[in-house]
Structure formats: structure tokens, C-alpha cells
Amino acid sequence: MAQTVTECLAAGTDSVTLIDAVKAGTYDVRSKTQAEINEMVQRNVDHLSAILLYEPVDGNDMPNVKGAADSKKTTHVAAVTTGTNYIAAN
């Protein structure tokens, strides 16, 4: 059975949480260099970006996350922006 848009977005929830926590300073990064933190944030930005681009190729393929209502994707899009801005600033 194919995943729904909601299920696909749920797969990115941990990435949203991590990016937001790093930005807020509540994620424990004491053992990491700034370069390592930026790499970690970038991996999560990339993960979210990939999820946001999911679209079906045929009837048996993934759901159309790319074409889904923006209101379903708000936190994910915001996390991509937050992560990208964080990396640029650090």
C-alpha cells in the first residue's frame, strides 16, 4: 500500500526537530565542531528537500508531496529555510 502525503511528511519530522533545536541552541552539539554541526544540519535540510519534491511517476508510485497543499508542508519548508540560513550564518 502506498504512503500518504502525511506519512511521507512524518518521515521528516525528526529532521524538522533537529534543525529547529540546533537553531534554538537546545540541541547538544558540545562535542562537535561548527563544520560538523553544519554538515549535520545540511544532511537534514537535504532529507527534507527530497521529501518535499516527492511526486508520483505512475499510479503505483509515491504520493504527490510536491503538489500537496502548502499548509501541509509549512513546518518542513520553514525548517529547510531555517537550516539553510543557519549554515549561511555559521
Buried (B, 14 or more C-beta within 10 A) or exposed (E): EEBEBEEBBEEBEEBBBBBBEBBEEEBEBEEBEEEEBBEBBBEBBEBBBEBBEBEBEEEEEBBEBBEBEEEEBEBBBBBBEBBBEBBEEE
